[in-house]
Amino acid sequence: MHRLAITLPLILCSLNAYSEESFWDNLQVHGFASQAVIKTSDNRFFGDSPDTSFDFTEIGINASLPVNPQILLAGQLLARRAGDMYDGTPTLDYGLADMTFASSAEQRWGVRLGRIKNSLGIYNETRDVPFTRPGIFLPQVIYYDKVRNLMLSTDGLMFYGESYHDDRGTLSLTLGGGQSVIDDNVAWAFLGNDFGGELEPDGVAGLFRFWYTTPEERLQLGVSGALVSMQFEPGQYSPLSAGTTDLFFWIVSFQYGAEDWTLTAEYAGEPIKWRDYQSPFSPDRDVTAESYYLQGAYRLRPDLQLLLRYEEGYADRNDRDGVQSSAMTGGAIPPFNSFSKIWTAGLRWDIDQHWMVRAEYQRHQGTFILSSKENPDPGQPQADWNLWAVQAVFRF
């Protein structure tokens, strides 16, 4: 949050141009709350789901305040409980100052400073608002909840530019970087266990997004990505040495929307390097994770929407069946831990402008998307499993 301090002189100078009454009249505040019930045939997903979990709760409040035509302040506080991964402690989801350098009917250029939502793929910037998600859960093979905070936001700055053309559509570009937000879930995901140490940002993370939207906003095409380095500082009794994990996560996105239906597809690659941990638990290695999904949504009537999605994700695209990865651990980790293949069917009912109810069924083959923090015993998970979920959402 100390990065926001550099914007304060500009903001304070701008306040002189507005009376106190007109200034606060522009404040907008919104919020939401959701509660889900999750049941799985096997494996823990957002809590003790084999015995039915009520541990997926979201409560958020966001605000935006235009200081003047060039400066906008915005932020969101979120309390998120998600099984063993997140305990519901309120955190700053994002908090930023958006400063426009140039704006006209044809273009807009500016910079955002603070804790900024990463512009990754179609859904990352709005993933925490249940009304904006396509289902109760986003496609997990790309929008991993097990490392949500790492990809959610960055403490730094982002330069952006947008070019508008009535007959050709909109082109936008975002470039920036800063410090990644790393928590225990990230360490569990990339190191496989709690090895008694701290996984911290190593240098500046870089981010980019290049996007195209047609004039009617029916078609969206784009590519986005993040380059992240992490440094492990071992504790006194850690079996790992000081090592680094480097990754480049990129997504190619497509979405087409008609009056009653929307088709969405995304493909992601993630080259990952582990270096210098000097342990059989985490040897030096290079892999490239790969994932994709195809999703269709159809509006049966104005208040009722059907969702169908298929997704696949692989920890190593050169070891799709997981046999090589399992052999590296002497069979301690089963092959199906290295992939996930998921069918999802869902139904959304918008009761009114404030209330929504969703129901969802998923058929899983593999456990790649599961959190090892929630499922620490690698021999316990089952390869084939089912998930049922119901969620109620309120917004104001």
C-alpha positions in Angstrom: 0.0 0.0 0.0 3.0 2.3 0.3 2.9 2.6 -3.4 -0.3 4.6 -3.2 1.6 7.2 -1.3 3.3 8.6 -4.4 -0.1 9.6 -5.8 -1.2 11.6 -2.8 0.3 14.9 -3.8 -1.5 14.8 -7.1 -4.8 13.9 -5.4 -4.6 16.5 -2.7 -3.9 19.2 -5.3 -6.9 18.1 -7.3 -9.2 18.4 -4.3 -8.9 22.2 -4.4 -10.8 22.3 -7.7 -13.9 20.8 -6.1 -16.2 21.7 -3.3 -16.6 19.2 -0.5 -20.2 18.6 -1.4 -19.7 18.0 -5.1 -16.6 15.9 -4.5 -18.4 13.3 -2.2 -21.5 13.3 -4.4 -19.5 11.4 -7.0 -18.7 8.5 -4.5 -20.2 5.1 -5.6 -20.3 2.2 -3.2 -21.4 -1.3 -4.1 -21.2 -4.7 -2.4 -22.1 -8.4 -2.6 -22.4 -11.5 -0.5 -22.6 -15.1 -1.5 -22.9 -18.5 0.2 -22.4 -21.9 -1.5 -23.0 -25.5 -0.5 -20.6 -28.0 -2.0 -20.8 -31.8 -2.1 -18.2 -34.1 -3.7 -18.1 -37.9 -4.0 -14.4 -37.9 -3.1 -11.6 -35.4 -2.5 -11.7 -32.1 -0.6 -12.7 -29.1 -2.6 -13.3 -25.8 -0.7 -13.6 -27.6 2.7 -14.7 -31.0 3.8 -16.9 -31.5 0.7 -17.3 -35.3 0.9 -19.3 -34.6 4.1 -20.9 -31.4 2.5 -19.1 -28.1 2.8 -20.5 -24.7 3.7 -17.0 -23.2 3.6 -17.3 -21.1 0.5 -18.4 -17.6 1.4 -17.7 -14.2 -0.2 -18.5 -10.8 1.2 -17.1 -7.8 -0.7 -17.6 -4.0 -0.7 -16.1 -1.7 -3.4 -16.0 2.0 -3.9 -15.0 4.4 -6.6 -14.4 8.1 -6.4 -13.5 10.4 -9.3 -11.3 13.1 -7.9 -11.4 15.1 -11.1 -11.8 14.1 -14.8 -8.2 12.8 -14.8 -8.0 10.9 -11.5 -10.2 8.1 -10.3 -9.7 6.3 -6.9 -11.1 2.8 -6.6 -10.8 -0.2 -4.2 -12.4 -3.3 -2.8 -12.3 -5.1 0.5 -13.1 -8.8 0.3 -13.7 -11.4 3.0 -13.3 -14.8 1.4 -13.7 -18.1 3.0 -12.7 -21.1 0.8 -12.1 -24.3 2.8 -8.5 -24.6 4.1 -7.2 -22.1 1.5 -8.7 -18.9 2.7 -10.1 -18.2 6.2 -12.4 -15.2 5.6 -10.0 -12.6 6.9 -10.8 -9.2 5.1 -8.1 -8.3 2.7 -7.5 -5.5 0.1 -8.6 -7.0 -3.2 -7.5 -3.9 -5.1 -6.8 -0.3 -4.2 -5.6 2.0 -6.9 -5.4 5.5 -8.4 -6.3 5.6 -12.2 -4.7 8.7 -13.8 -5.6 9.6 -17.4 -2.9 11.4 -19.3 -4.9 11.9 -22.5 -8.5 11.3 -23.5 -10.6 12.0 -26.6 -13.4 10.4 -28.6 -10.7 8.3 -30.4 -8.3 7.3 -27.6 -7.4 7.2 -23.9 -4.0 6.8 -22.3 -3.1 6.6 -18.6 -1.6 4.7 -15.7 -2.9 2.9 -12.7 -0.9 2.8 -9.4 -1.4 0.7 -6.2 -2.7 -2.8 -5.9 -4.1 -3.5 -9.3 -6.2 -6.3 -10.7 -4.1 -8.2 -13.3 -5.6 -8.0 -16.8 -5.3 -11.8 -17.4 -7.7 -13.5 -19.7 -11.4 -12.7 -19.9 -12.4 -13.2 -16.2 -9.5 -12.4 -13.9 -10.3 -8.7 -13.3 -13.9 -9.5 -12.2 -13.4 -13.0 -10.8 -14.3 -12.0 -7.2 -17.8 -10.7 -8.1 -20.1 -13.7 -8.3 -22.6 -12.0 -10.7 -19.8 -11.6 -13.3 -18.6 -15.2 -13.2 -19.9 -17.7 -15.8 -20.6 -20.3 -13.1 -20.1 -20.8 -9.4 -16.5 -21.7 -10.2 -14.3 -20.3 -13.0 -12.6 -22.8 -15.3 -10.1 -24.1 -12.8 -7.5 -25.3 -15.3 -6.8 -21.6 -16.1 -8.2 -19.5 -13.2 -6.7 -21.7 -10.5 -8.2 -21.0 -7.1 -5.3 -22.8 -5.5 -3.0 -19.9 -6.5 -5.7 -17.2 -6.8 -3.8 -14.4 -5.0 -0.7 -14.9 -7.2 -2.5 -14.1 -10.4 -5.3 -11.9 -9.0 -3.4 -8.6 -8.4 0.0 -6.9 -8.3 1.4 -4.1 -6.2 2.9 -1.7 -8.7 1.8 0.3 -11.8 0.2 -0.4 -15.2 0.3 1.7 -18.3 -2.7 1.4 -20.5 -3.9 2.7 -23.8 -7.2 2.4 -25.7 -8.0 3.3 -29.3 -11.6 3.5 -30.5 -12.9 3.3 -34.0 -16.6 3.3 -34.9 -16.2 1.0 -37.8 -13.3 -1.2 -36.7 -13.7 -1.6 -32.9 -11.5 -1.1 -29.9 -7.8 -1.9 -29.5 -6.3 -1.8 -26.0 -2.8 -2.4 -24.6 -1.7 -2.8 -20.9 1.9 -3.0 -19.8 3.2 -2.9 -16.3 4.7 -4.7 -13.3 5.3 -4.7 -9.6 5.4 -7.1 -6.6 3.4 -10.3 -6.8 1.0 -11.2 -3.9 2.2 -14.5 -2.6 0.6 -16.5 0.2 0.8 -20.1 1.7 -1.4 -21.5 -1.0 1.2 -20.5 -3.7 4.0 -22.3 -1.7 1.9 -25.4 -1.4 1.1 -25.4 -5.1 4.6 -24.9 -6.4 6.6 -26.7 -3.8 4.1 -29.4 -3.0 4.1 -29.1 0.8 4.8 -26.8 3.7 8.6 -27.1 3.9 9.2 -24.6 6.7 10.2 -21.4 5.0 8.9 -18.4 3.1 8.2 -18.1 -0.6 8.6 -14.4 -1.6 8.6 -12.3 -4.7 12.0 -12.3 -6.5 12.3 -9.0 -8.3 9.5 -7.3 -10.4 6.7 -9.3 -12.0 5.9 -8.2 -15.6 2.4 -8.2 -17.1 0.9 -7.5 -20.5 -2.5 -7.6 -22.3 -3.3 -6.9 -25.9 -7.1 -6.9 -26.6 -9.5 -6.3 -29.5 -13.3 -5.8 -29.3 -15.6 -5.3 -32.3 -17.8 -2.2 -32.4 -20.9 -4.1 -31.2 -18.8 -5.8 -28.5 -19.9 -9.2 -29.7 -16.4 -10.5 -30.4 -13.4 -10.3 -28.1 -9.9 -11.5 -29.0 -6.8 -11.1 -27.0 -3.6 -12.4 -25.5 -2.3 -11.7 -22.0 0.4 -12.9 -19.6 2.5 -12.6 -16.5 6.2 -13.2 -15.9 6.8 -14.1 -12.2 9.9 -15.0 -10.2 9.7 -16.3 -6.6 12.5 -16.9 -4.1 12.3 -19.5 -1.3 13.9 -18.6 2.0 14.2 -21.8 4.0 13.6 -22.0 7.8 15.9 -23.6 10.3 14.7 -27.2 9.7 13.6 -26.9 6.1 14.6 -29.8 3.9 14.9 -27.4 1.0 17.8 -25.0 0.2 17.3 -21.4 -0.9 15.8 -21.8 -4.4 13.9 -20.0 -7.1 10.7 -20.7 -9.1 10.2 -18.8 -12.3 7.1 -18.9 -14.5 5.6 -17.3 -17.6 1.8 -17.7 -17.6 0.1 -16.6 -20.8 -3.5 -16.9 -22.1 -5.0 -16.6 -25.6 -8.7 -15.7 -25.3 -11.8 -15.7 -27.5 -15.4 -14.8 -26.8 -18.4 -14.3 -29.1 -21.8 -13.2 -27.8 -25.1 -13.2 -29.6 -28.5 -12.2 -28.3 -29.2 -15.4 -26.5 -25.9 -17.3 -26.3 -22.2 -16.8 -25.7 -19.3 -19.0 -26.7 -16.0 -18.7 -24.9 -12.7 -20.4 -25.3 -9.2 -19.9 -23.8 -5.9 -21.6 -24.1 -3.0 -21.2 -21.6 0.6 -22.2 -21.4 2.9 -21.9 -18.4 6.6 -22.7 -18.6 8.0 -23.2 -15.1 11.5 -23.6 -13.8 12.6 -24.8 -10.4 16.3 -24.2 -9.5 18.7 -24.7 -6.5 16.3 -26.3 -4.0 18.9 -29.2 -3.7 16.3 -31.7 -2.5 14.7 -34.9 -3.9 11.4 -33.2 -2.9 12.0 -30.4 -5.5 14.8 -31.2 -8.0 15.9 -28.8 -10.7 13.5 -29.2 -13.6 11.7 -27.4 -16.4 8.1 -28.2 -17.4 5.4 -26.4 -19.4 1.9 -26.6 -18.0 -0.9 -26.5 -20.6 -4.7 -26.0 -20.3 -7.8 -25.0 -22.3 -11.5 -24.9 -22.1 -14.6 -24.4 -24.3 -17.7 -23.0 -22.8 -21.2 -22.2 -24.0 -23.9 -20.2 -22.2 -27.5 -20.1 -23.5 -30.3 -17.8 -22.2 -33.4 -19.9 -22.0 -35.4 -16.8 -21.0 -34.4 -13.4 -19.6 -33.9 -14.7 -16.1 -32.7 -18.2 -16.7 -29.3 -19.2 -18.2 -27.8 -22.6 -19.0 -24.0 -23.3 -18.9 -22.0 -26.1 -20.4 -18.2 -26.3 -20.3 -15.4 -28.8 -21.0 -11.8 -28.1 -19.7 -8.5 -29.9 -19.6 -5.3 -29.1 -17.7 -1.9 -30.7 -17.5 1.0 -30.1 -15.1 3.4 -31.1 -18.0 2.3 -31.1 -21.6 5.0 -33.6 -22.3 3.7 -36.0 -19.6 -0.1 -35.8 -20.2 -0.8 -39.1 -18.4 1.4 -38.2 -15.4 3.4 -41.4 -15.5 6.8 -39.7 -15.6 5.9 -37.4 -12.8 4.7 -40.2 -10.7 7.9 -42.2 -11.4 10.0 -39.3 -10.1 8.3 -39.7 -6.7 8.6 -43.5 -6.7 4.8 -43.7 -7.1 4.1 -41.7 -4.0 2.1 -39.2 -6.1 -0.3 -41.0 -8.5 -0.3 -40.2 -12.2 -3.8 -38.6 -12.1 -2.5 -35.8 -9.9 -0.9 -34.3 -13.0 -4.0 -33.7 -15.1 -7.7 -32.7 -14.8 -10.5 -33.3 -17.3 -13.8 -31.7 -16.3 -17.3 -31.5 -17.6 -19.5 -28.8 -16.1 -23.3 -28.2 -16.4 -24.9 -25.3 -14.6 -28.1 -23.3 -14.3 -28.4 -19.6 -13.3 -31.6 -18.0 -12.1 -31.7 -14.2 -11.7 -34.5 -13.7 -9.3 -34.3 -9.9 -9.5 -31.6 -7.3 -9.9 -30.3 -8.0 -6.4 -30.6 -11.8 -6.0 -29.3 -14.8 -8.0 -29.2 -18.5 -7.4 -27.0 -21.0 -9.2 -26.7 -24.8 -9.3 -23.8 -26.7 -10.8 -22.6 -30.3 -11.5 -19.1 -31.3 -12.4 -17.6 -34.6 -13.5 -13.9 -34.8 -12.8 -11.2 -37.1 -14.1 -7.9 -36.4 -12.4 -6.9 -34.1 -9.5 -4.6 -31.5 -11.0 -6.9 -28.6 -10.0 -7.1 -29.6 -6.3 -5.2 -27.8 -3.6 -2.5 -29.9 -2.0 -3.0 -27.8 1.1 -6.6 -29.2 1.3 -5.5 -32.6 0.2 -2.0 -33.0 1.8 -1.8 -36.9 1.5 -1.0 -37.6 -2.1 -2.2 -41.2 -1.8 -5.6 -40.2 -0.5 -7.4 -38.5 -3.5 -9.5 -40.5 -6.0 -9.0 -40.1 -9.8 -12.7 -40.0 -10.8 -15.0 -37.9 -8.7 -18.2 -35.8 -8.9 -19.1 -32.3 -7.5 -22.4 -30.7 -6.9 -22.8 -27.1 -5.7 -25.6 -24.6 -5.1 -24.9 -20.9 -4.5 -27.1 -17.9 -3.4 -25.8 -14.4 -4.2 -27.0 -10.9 -3.1 -25.7 -7.5 -4.4 -26.4 -3.9 -3.8 
